[in-house]
């Protein structure tokens, strides 16, 4: 009750209070404390003045995209270089295996003598088989000519010569080879020869073959290695492809060999 009674007198004395004086500034003027209410919101249009603005969203996205593209390009370059190194290592290992060394002397399906030097300067895809083969040889020769056709469709690539060498010289003479190769590709070259000549070229390329027993019709099957050989324009054995490799995979491999080929004969 006492506080309530004294309250009116306290309010009456408030106008008589002097403002609080602060220490004088260097100019000798006194500063007085005044109270005022500040709005919590900044005036419209002023923003956060004095604070640095960061990069916009588009700029950040552009920088991120460029950084990602740089990383992707570096990864692809490293991958291509690694693949090229692997191919060079494989090629060198195959050369050291001494496959396809030496010359050979055979007859083509037109009766012309052929030797290894005749194919110098050309890429060659070579397959060993026999004309009486029921399924594997036709399938592999068809795959081989598919590769040749794919590469022929690319004007910037050199031509590839397809070659078919028999491992059954007893039945695959010049006439039989001529009838057989015409069903596959107009440039497929069939090669045959005597038993000794065929044995020599087969040994050179590490091709195994063995004629089976004859039936009552004097027919027989020849068991043999199944591989497509790639020879470089230097006449050197460069690569080989088994049955598991598709025509597309072989064509890709041949393209890579062509791109990295450097003659060792000049």
Buried (B, 14 or more C-beta within 10 A) or exposed (E): EEEEEEEEEEEEEEEEEEEEEEEEEEEEEEEEEEEEEEEEEEEEEEEEEEEEEEEEEEEEEEEEEEEEEEEEEEEEEEEEEEEEEEBEEBBEEBBEEEBBEEEBBBBBBEEEEBEBEBBBEBBBBBBBBBBBBEEEBBEBBEBBBBBBBBBBEEEEBEEBBBBBBBBBBEBBBBEBBBEBBEEBBEBBBBBBBEEEBBBBBBEBBBBEBEBEEEEEEEEBBBEBBBBBBBBBBBBBBBBBBEEEBEBEEBBBBBBBBBEEBEEEEE
